[in-house]
């Protein structure tokens, strides 16, 4: 699931309910508006995030259920105008089959790119 959040702190309970009600496996959110150093947790999910530094808006986050083997692979931020966070998701058995192809995992990227430098 992909979701442009326009902030997540004020909708945390709604998000948590939606994730659990709809059995969402992976959720990529942009425009989280989270501040570095302030924790953000969702029950039952790993939170992989990259917060925008130096400005109020922006930020990306990937949510993966705790029962999935996920780890952060990449975090990039250039002058707070291009932010990405990546994670590799692997099943507990060590391989994953998607559309007939077996792999050791899937790499996901969540990217936020500001349309101009004023935002």
C-alpha positions as CSV (number, residue, x, y, z in Angstrom):
1,X,0.0,0.0,0.0
2,X,1.3,3.5,-0.9
3,X,-0.1,6.5,1.0
4,X,0.8,10.2,0.9
5,X,0.1,11.0,4.5
6,X,0.3,14.7,5.0
7,X,1.4,13.9,8.5
8,X,1.1,10.7,10.5
9,X,1.2,11.7,14.2
10,X,-2.4,12.9,14.3
11,X,-3.8,9.8,12.4
12,X,-1.7,7.1,14.1
13,X,-4.7,5.3,15.6
14,X,-6.6,5.4,12.3
15,X,-3.5,4.1,10.5
16,X,-3.0,1.3,13.0
17,X,-6.6,0.2,12.7
18,X,-6.5,0.3,8.9
19,X,-3.3,-1.8,8.7
20,X,-4.7,-4.5,11.0
21,X,-8.3,-4.5,9.6
22,X,-7.0,-4.9,6.0
23,X,-4.1,-7.2,6.8
24,X,-1.6,-4.8,5.0
25,X,1.7,-6.5,4.4
26,X,3.8,-3.5,3.4
27,X,2.9,0.2,3.7
28,X,5.0,3.0,2.1
29,X,4.1,6.5,3.3
30,X,5.3,9.8,2.2
31,X,5.0,13.3,3.8
32,X,5.1,11.8,7.3
33,X,6.1,15.1,8.9
34,X,8.0,13.3,11.7
35,X,10.9,14.8,13.5
36,X,14.2,13.0,14.0
37,X,14.6,11.7,17.5
38,X,10.9,11.5,18.2
39,X,9.8,7.8,18.3
40,X,6.9,6.6,16.2
41,X,5.6,3.0,16.7
42,X,2.8,1.0,15.3
43,X,1.7,-2.1,17.1
44,X,2.7,-5.2,15.2
45,X,4.9,-3.4,12.6
46,X,8.5,-2.5,12.1
47,X,8.9,1.2,11.3
48,X,11.7,2.1,8.8
49,X,11.8,5.8,8.3
50,X,13.8,8.7,7.1
51,X,12.8,12.1,8.4
52,X,13.4,15.4,6.6
53,X,16.1,17.4,8.2
54,X,16.0,21.2,8.5
55,X,12.4,21.7,7.4
56,X,9.0,20.9,8.8
57,X,7.4,18.8,6.1
58,X,8.5,15.7,4.1
59,X,9.7,12.4,5.3
60,X,9.1,8.8,4.3
61,X,8.3,5.6,6.1
62,X,7.9,1.9,5.3
63,X,5.9,-0.3,7.7
64,X,6.4,-4.0,7.6
65,X,4.7,-6.6,9.9
66,X,6.9,-7.9,12.7
67,X,6.5,-11.5,11.4
68,X,8.3,-10.5,8.1
69,X,12.1,-10.6,8.0
70,X,12.8,-6.9,7.0
71,X,15.9,-4.8,7.4
72,X,16.8,-1.3,6.3
73,X,19.1,-1.3,3.3
74,X,19.5,2.3,2.3
75,X,18.8,5.8,3.5
76,X,19.6,8.8,1.4
77,X,18.8,12.5,1.9
78,X,20.3,15.3,-0.2
79,X,19.7,18.8,1.1
80,X,16.3,17.7,2.4
81,X,14.8,17.7,-1.1
82,X,15.2,14.1,-2.0
83,X,14.5,11.5,0.7
84,X,14.5,7.7,0.3
85,X,14.4,4.7,2.7
86,X,14.8,1.2,1.5
87,X,14.3,-2.2,3.1
88,X,14.8,-5.8,2.1
89,X,11.9,-8.1,2.9
90,X,12.6,-11.8,3.1
91,X,10.3,-14.7,4.2
92,X,11.3,-16.7,7.3
93,X,12.4,-19.6,5.0
94,X,15.0,-17.5,3.3
95,X,13.5,-17.4,-0.2
96,X,10.4,-15.7,-1.7
97,X,8.5,-16.7,-4.9
98,X,6.8,-13.9,-6.8
99,X,5.2,-14.6,-10.2
100,X,7.1,-17.9,-10.6
101,X,10.5,-16.4,-9.8
102,X,12.3,-17.4,-6.6
103,X,14.5,-14.8,-4.9
104,X,16.1,-14.3,-1.6
105,X,14.0,-11.1,-1.0
106,X,12.4,-8.0,-2.3
107,X,13.9,-4.5,-2.1
108,X,11.4,-1.7,-1.6
109,X,12.0,2.0,-1.8
110,X,9.8,4.8,-0.5
111,X,10.8,8.1,-2.1
112,X,9.7,11.7,-1.5
113,X,10.9,14.4,-3.9
114,X,9.9,18.0,-3.2
115,X,8.5,19.8,-6.3
116,X,10.5,23.0,-5.4
117,X,12.9,24.2,-2.8
118,X,10.4,26.3,-1.0
119,X,8.5,23.3,0.5
